[in-house]
C-alpha cells in the first residue's frame, strides 16, 4: 500500500534530476512522470514548479520516513538546493511567474468562497492549497513585487470572512505547518445561515 508521502518523494526525486533543465526552459508547469502505468507507458503524476516542489518538501517534514528513505530524501534535497543556488536568477524568475499565476487562481477561489460560503469545510480545505503555495513562493520573489500587496489585500478579505479554527488538512500534516505562518490553514470561513 502506498504511503501518503510517496507522491511528495516522487516530486523531490524528480526535481533532483530535472530541476536544472526545468529552470532553463520556458515551461512553467513541467510535467513529471512516475512509475509505469499498466500499459507500460509513463504515468503523468504532477507538474513541477517551484511552488509544488516546496510544497512537497514542506509536507515531507511531517512524514515518518524510514531511515533509508529519509537519507535518500535528504540527498535529493541537497541536490535541489545546490541547483537552486547555481541557477538562482532562473529560480526567482520561475517563482515570480508562478506567484502571479497562483495569485490569479487564489483570487478566483476566494471570490467564490466569499460570494457563496462553502457548504463543507472540505471546500475551503481544497481551495486554500493555492494560498499555501503563495506563502511558500512569497519568500522566493523580490520584496517589491506588486502582487505581494494584492495578496495582503486578499488576506484581509479572508480574515473578515471567517475566524480561527482547527487545522483544515489531515492531522498528520499539522507538524509541518505552524499556525503562526500558515494561519489560513487554522481557519474557517463563516457558513451561510441555513434558511428556516
N, C-alpha and C positions, 0 to 999 in steps of 0.2 A: 504494500500500500504506500502511495506517495505521501510524503510529509508536506505540510503546508508551506515550508520554506524551499522546496525543490525548485519552484519557478524562480525565486529570488536568486538562488545559487546559479541557475542557468543564465540569468541576466548578467551576473557578476563575472561568471566564467567567460561568456561571450564577449563582454567588454574588455576583459584582459587580453583577448586575442584580436578584437576588431575595432577597438576604440580609436586608434590612430587613423585607420582608413576612414572611419566614420567622421572624425573631426576634420579631415582634409577634404571630404566630399561635400557635395551640395545638398544632400538629402538630410532633412531634419529628423524624420521618423525612419530610422534604419531597421529594416526587417531582420529579425533573429530567427534562427531555425533550430528546433530542438531535435529530439530523437526521431528516428524513422517512424513514419505512420505505418499502418497495416499494409498499405500498397507499396511500401519501400521508398516512397518519396519523402523528402524532408517535411517536417510538420512545422508550419509557421506558428510561433508561440506568442510573440510580442514584438514591440518595436523598441529599439534602443534610442534613448535621448538622454541628455544629462539628468533630467528630472526622474525618468524611470530608473536609471542607474542608481542615483542617490536614494530613491525610494526603496529599492531592493536592498541596498546597503543598510539603510535605516531599519528595515524590517528584520534583517538578519541579526541585528543587535539583540533581538528578543528570542532568536532561535536557539533551542537547546541542542546545538550541533555536537555530534560525537567528535572526539579529539582529532581524528584524522581529517574529517570534513572541515573542522574549524581551521586546521593548519592549511588546508588547501584554499579555503576562502580567504585567509589572511594573505597567502601568497598572491592570489588573484587581485586582492585589494591593493597590495603593494605595487603590482604591475600597473593597475589602473591609475594609482596616484602618480607614479612616475610618468606615465603617458600624459596625464592631465597637466603636469608641471612642464613637460617638454613642449607641449603644444598649447600653452596657456591662453594665448590670444584667440586661438580657434575654439577652445573650451568656452571662453567668455562670450564669443560671438554666437555659438550654438545655444548657450544658456540664455542669452538675451533674446534670441529669436524664439526659443521655446517659451520663455516667460510671456512674451506678447501673445503667442498662440493659446497658451493655457489660461491667460487672463481673460481672453475672449470667451473661452469655454466656461470659466467660473462665473463670469459676469452674466452669461445666459442662464446658467444653472441657478444662480442666486435670484435672478429676476423671476424665474418660475417658482422658486421656493417661497419668495415673498409675495408674489401675486396670488398664489394658491398654496397655502401651507400644506406640507406633506401629510398624507393620511397615515403614514407609519414612520417610525424613526429610521427604518432602513432606507427610505428615500433620501433623507439627509445624509446618512452614513455613506451612501454611494456617491452623492454629489460632492461631498466635502473632500474627496480624494484630489480634486483639482486644486482646492485651496492648499492642501498639504504639499503638492508638487510645487506650487508657487512659493511656499515657505522655504522649501529646500533650494529652489532656484534663486531666491532673493539674495542669498549670501554669495552668489557666483557672478552677479551682474554689477555694473557700475552703480554707485550710490546715488548718482544724479539722474538715473533712468526715470523719465516721467511716469512710466507705468507703475512705479512703486507708489506714487501719490494716488493713482487710481485705485490700487489695492487697499491703501489705507482708507479711502472713502468707502469701498465695498465692505471692509471690516466694520466700519462704523454702522453701516446699514444692517449688517448681520447682528451685531451686538444689540441693536434696538429691537430686533425681531425675535429675540429669544432670551435664554438665561443659561447659566452654568448648569451642567447636568453630568450624567455618568459618561464614561468612555463609550464612544459610538461604534467602535470596531470590536473585533474579538478580543476578549480579555488577555489572551496570550500575547498580543502585540503591545499592550499597555506599557511594559517596561521600556520600550524603545521610543515612546512619545510622551515626554514630560508635559505636565499640564501648563506650565508657565509659557513655554514656547508654542506648544500646539493646543492652545486654549480652545480652538474651534472643534477639536476632537472630544472635548469635555463640555459639550454644549447641546442644547436642544432648542429647536425653533418652536415658537408658540404654535399650538394646534388651533385649527379653526373651531369655533364653537359649534357644537352639534345642534342642528335645528330641533326645536321641540314641537 
